[in-house]
Amino acid sequence: MARRKKYDYFKTLENIAENGYKSAEVLEKIMQNYSLDHLETESELIHHLEKENDRLILELTNELYDAFITPIDREDIMLLAESLDDILDGINGITYMFENLSIKELRADTDLFANLVVKATKGVLDAMHEFPKFKNSKNLRDLLKVVRNTESEADRLFSRLKKELFSGDNDLLEIIKWKEIYERYEWISNSTENAVDLIGNLIIKNT
């Protein structure tokens, strides 16, 4: 009887992070040539990636139920999977937000948020690729720092754009809509920092 192949928990976690990065790239392209008429079609890949992450997390959960030994604590594997998936959930949610709020035209520098999300999710992916070697890695902490620095950039952008929104001669409805959008972008950025903070805590816990 053939032995069952050992399940690669770290690879599954990396795949979840990779789907977040891929979805960020799609979002960036949508923002570069934004069209409300094409938004639903252009967002389909993000929705597909979100469903793929749901599948991966279910697979991971089932493996953990049956596992005798895991590379780190079961609870920590699930916490990390959920934290990584939060990033894609946020990206998926913002595409629906643009559609539901009937955003016909982007405000200036909205695309800069998408650029920073790509940078941050790439940093998270790089960190997850390196994570299996966390006990001996020489650059994992630097990769985490990249994401934290990017989140700080996003904080500054959020503050500037929100100030411009409330300072300009904008009608109340536009202010309400764009406040929601900026806050969602800020939430996505925070979720990338939450993921690398968790990775950092797991490094300390397991070394």
Secondary structure, 3 states (H helix, E strand, C coil): CCCCCCCCHHHHHHHHHHHHHHHHHHHHHHHHCCCHHHHHHHCHHHHHHHHHHHHHHHHHHHHHHHCCCCCCCHHHHHHHHHHHHHHHHHHHHHHHHHHHCCCCCCCCCHHHHHHHHHHHHHHHHHHHHHHHHCCCCCCHHHHHHHHHHHHHHHHHHHHHHHHHHHHCCCCHHHHHHHHHHHHHHHHHHHHHHHHHHHHHHHHHHCC
